[in-house]
Amino acid sequence: MTPIKGILLLAAVAALAGCVDNKTDKTVDRAIDSKHLSQLRAGIWIDPNGCDHWIIDDGAEGYLSQRLDPYGKPVCSGVAPPNTAIGPYKAGSPIFDPI
């Protein structure tokens, strides 16, 4: 192997090493009032297409996840008009949210 190829190989390995995910648990809130997200209350936001998304607002951060059926397809329940949020999605946090 030539020195140039060796340097290129070393640079490629170093670049790929930075891509490794540390597999942090995304179900835990790590902000000021840290707790497991299951302790917060979720609401539903209806997107412009009429499909549901789970939402949580703990006052400092917000969480959004598309609501899916057991087969992985979007749930479009019609529970509210598009671009509407319903439910107690701001419940469960002592942090004041001025919005």
C-alpha positions in Angstrom: 0.0 0.0 0.0 1.4 3.4 -0.9 1.6 6.1 1.8 -1.1 8.1 0.0 -3.5 5.2 0.1 -2.7 4.6 3.8 -3.4 8.2 4.6 -6.7 8.2 2.7 -7.7 4.9 4.4 -6.9 6.4 7.8 -8.9 9.5 7.1 -11.9 7.5 5.9 -11.8 5.4 9.1 -11.6 8.5 11.3 -14.5 10.1 9.4 -16.7 7.1 9.9 -15.8 6.8 13.6 -17.7 10.1 14.1 -20.9 8.6 12.7 -21.4 6.1 15.5 -24.7 6.6 17.4 -24.3 6.3 21.2 -27.8 4.8 21.4 -29.2 7.2 24.1 -32.6 6.3 25.4 -34.9 8.7 23.6 -37.9 8.0 25.9 -36.3 9.9 28.8 -36.6 13.7 29.2 -33.2 15.0 30.1 -34.2 18.7 30.7 -34.8 20.7 33.9 -37.7 18.5 35.1 -36.2 15.2 33.9 -38.6 12.2 33.9 -39.7 9.4 31.7 -42.0 10.6 28.9 -44.7 8.2 30.0 -45.2 10.4 33.1 -46.3 13.3 30.8 -49.8 13.6 29.1 -50.0 13.5 25.4 -52.5 15.2 23.1 -53.1 15.0 19.4 -52.2 17.5 16.7 -53.9 17.1 13.4 -51.6 17.8 10.4 -52.8 19.7 7.3 -53.6 16.3 5.7 -55.9 15.4 8.6 -53.7 12.7 10.1 -52.9 12.5 13.9 -49.6 13.1 15.7 -49.0 12.5 19.4 -47.7 15.7 21.0 -46.3 16.6 24.5 -45.3 20.0 25.7 -43.5 20.0 29.0 -42.9 23.8 29.1 -39.2 23.6 28.1 -39.3 21.1 25.3 -41.9 19.6 22.9 -42.2 16.1 21.5 -44.0 15.0 18.4 -44.5 11.5 17.0 -46.8 10.4 14.2 -49.7 8.3 15.4 -49.6 4.9 13.6 -51.9 1.9 13.6 -50.5 -1.6 14.4 -49.5 -2.1 10.8 -47.5 1.2 10.6 -50.0 3.2 8.6 -50.9 6.8 9.7 -54.1 7.2 11.8 -56.3 10.0 10.4 -59.2 9.9 12.9 -61.0 13.1 12.0 -61.2 13.9 15.8 -60.6 17.6 15.0 -60.0 19.9 12.0 -56.6 20.1 10.3 -53.9 22.2 12.1 -55.6 21.8 15.5 -54.2 20.5 18.7 -56.4 18.8 21.3 -56.0 17.1 24.6 -53.9 17.7 27.8 -50.6 17.9 26.0 -49.3 20.6 28.4 -50.1 18.6 31.5 -47.6 17.0 33.8 -45.0 19.7 34.1 -44.5 22.4 36.7 -42.7 24.7 34.3 -44.7 27.7 33.1 -45.2 27.9 29.4 -46.3 31.4 28.3 -47.6 30.1 24.9 
